[in-house]
Amino acid sequence: MLGIDPGLTRCGYAVLQSVGHEVRSLSLGVIRTPATNALPQRLAELKAELVALLHEFRPHAVAVEQVFFQNNVRTAMSVGQASGLALAEAATFGCDVMQFTPNQVKDSVAGWGGADKAQVQKMVQARLGLSTPPKPADAADAAALALCYLAVAPMRRRLSEVVGR
């Protein structure tokens, strides 16, 4: 399971493994692209890093944060571009791809859609049995996305069996 918190400057990722009711972290981190590089170069670098993660860990599913509101138009554009890359590469790789809003993730992981970053980090730490909260926040958010997917995956499987998809 791969969680992606999209961003062009900082793109958080988390690779989790789920066996039964046990979930463990295989890799957490942030992909960074220099703001001094041209946009096409930054997107190419991000794409290469995402493809490398997909090849290294071979996830069956990818969860990507869905951003539907942003105060800064420039930030919204770059997040949208990074998100589009993650969605397309995961689909190309054959993964089950889902998007979750920040409130859905917070509700799933912390039990409240209005949880702050510190609360999400603490809950990710507890759920993954980490000795310290994951940092930076982008990596913690990516882990929370993956945990959110894992929480809804059993229901998705049941629904697809009923619908016959």
Buried (B, 14 or more C-beta within 10 A) or exposed (E): BBBBBBBBBBBBBBBBBBEEEEBEBEBBBBBBBEEEEEEEEBBBBBBEBBBEBBEEBEBEBBBBBBBEEEEEEEBBEBBBBBBEBBBEBBEEBEBBBBBBBBEBBBBBBBEEEEBEBEBBBBBBBEBBEBEEBBEBBBBBBBBBBBBBBBBBBEEBEEEEEEEEE
